[in-house]
Amino acid sequence: MSTIGPESAELTPDDLKNRVAVELERTRQRSIALTDAVDDDDLVAQHSPLMSPLVWDLAHVGSQEELWLVRDVGGRAALRPDIDDLYDAFQHSRCDRPELPLLGPDESRDYIATVRDKAQDVLHRVRLDGRPLVERAFAFGMIVQHEQQHDETMLATHQLRRGDPVLHAPDPPSVAETPLPSTEVFVPAGTFTMGTSSEPWALDNERPAHPVHVPDFHIDAHPVTNADFFRFIESGGYQHPRWWSEEGWRHREHARLSAPLFWRRSGDTWWRRRFGRIEPVPPEEPVVHVSFHEAQAYANWAGKRLPTEAEWEKAARFDPATGNSTRYPWGDREPTPERANLGQRHLRPAPAGAYAAGRSPCGVGQLIGDVWEWTSSDFAAYPGFEAFPYREYSEVFFGTSQKVLRGGSFGTDAAACRATFRNWDFPVRRQIFAGFRCARTPSRDELD
């Protein structure tokens, strides 16, 4: 995989355009694979009211590409202005989209192919400087990330889909022979640089870089596993309101939560449905498909808490030896299969303790890939935030209704994942590939 990092400033315009073209094509191949894997009936079906039909996502990525690359960057005439409202995510909720006069599967494929031809021509002709939208190919990177985000959304739709398995991938690597040094890591108090002002494709909510002081804390060396979560369930964690917030308990009762989504118990064995396969829940993997409320209840039960967003990022980026914040836990170099479980290379999280090469300088593992991780933080603007290039990407979501997730999942592409990347969702959401790790504040005795 190839991503565009700060070193893009050193590339010639032609080299940068070639890198962008590769990213656009690589991303489109994933979209095609996800939609070609099923027949037309599955493409137009709504597999859950939480999700759009797959065919909506397919045409939507083309619509956004037309709006930003063909019309705005390229200054070309609109191809399909008649469908702008149909594929505006703010115009129609997901549950209502099947009732819209959407493009059919073949029309959608033809449309996105036509848009891509126009966008490639724009890329060939445009100067990648002169205004912020095109500087260092930002608009193209925004579209790559947008499509990859929808690819992960489509992957989540595949998980919700009923029927025989249609997606296949090898298993992730087993745990390295050298295990994590401990179950948790101590991160001493101090200031670090949070966010970024130099990442060329960073989105507005990641900007600007700013100093943040973080008190002493401990953080789990790996995400909470299924085995850990078994113990929470067996101890009656879903039956005792003492572990839950008032809001969380109300939701637990209303939704009748008793285990992570897709889990079912038969006798003494927990089973799960994973992309059409029924299998025993593997104890060594990070737990996935849990809501913020479930993660918070587990943390309370364990005598810990969820990390703040700043704690998570410091554990992921801060290098005590240099005082610098890096792009990824392992440094500034792009992700590789040896460092992180990303890009749908595998269709499941890797066992806790895998990817020793991806550990942070603090000794924390699997911060990138495997599962999105809930934090305790509300989604809010950084000091000096400026909406760019449109308010609806981030600003309209700021507030107390959305919780921040960090780190990406096995379904997240490297182009849409870095240690500064911020995801957010409602605290009740479980269909996303989300898990968590815990943190705690040291006792006075530990600090003496």
Buried (B, 14 or more C-beta within 10 A) or exposed (E): BEBBBBEBEEBEEEEBBEBBBEBBEBBBEBBBEBBEBBEEEBBBBBBBEBBBBBBBBBBBBBBBBBBBBBBBBBEBEEBBEEBEEBBBBEEBEBEEBBEBEBBBBEBBBEBBEBBBEBBBBBBEEBEBEEEEBBEBBBBBBBBBBBBBBBBBBBBBBBBBBEEEEBBEEEEBBEBBEEEBEEEBBBBEEBEBBBBBEEBBBBBBBBBBBBEBEBEEBBBBBBBBBBBBBBEBBEEEBBEEEEBBBEEBBEBBEEEEBEBBBBBEEEEEEBBBBBBBEEEEBBBBBBBBBBBBBBBBBBBBBBEBBBBBBBBBBBBBBBBEEEEBBBBBBBEEEBBBBEBBBBBBBBBBBBBBBBBBBBBBBBBBBBBBBBBBBBBBBBBBBBEEBEBBBEEEBBBEBBEEEBBBBBBBBBBBBBBBBBBBBBBBBEBBBBBBBBBBBBBBEBEEEEEE
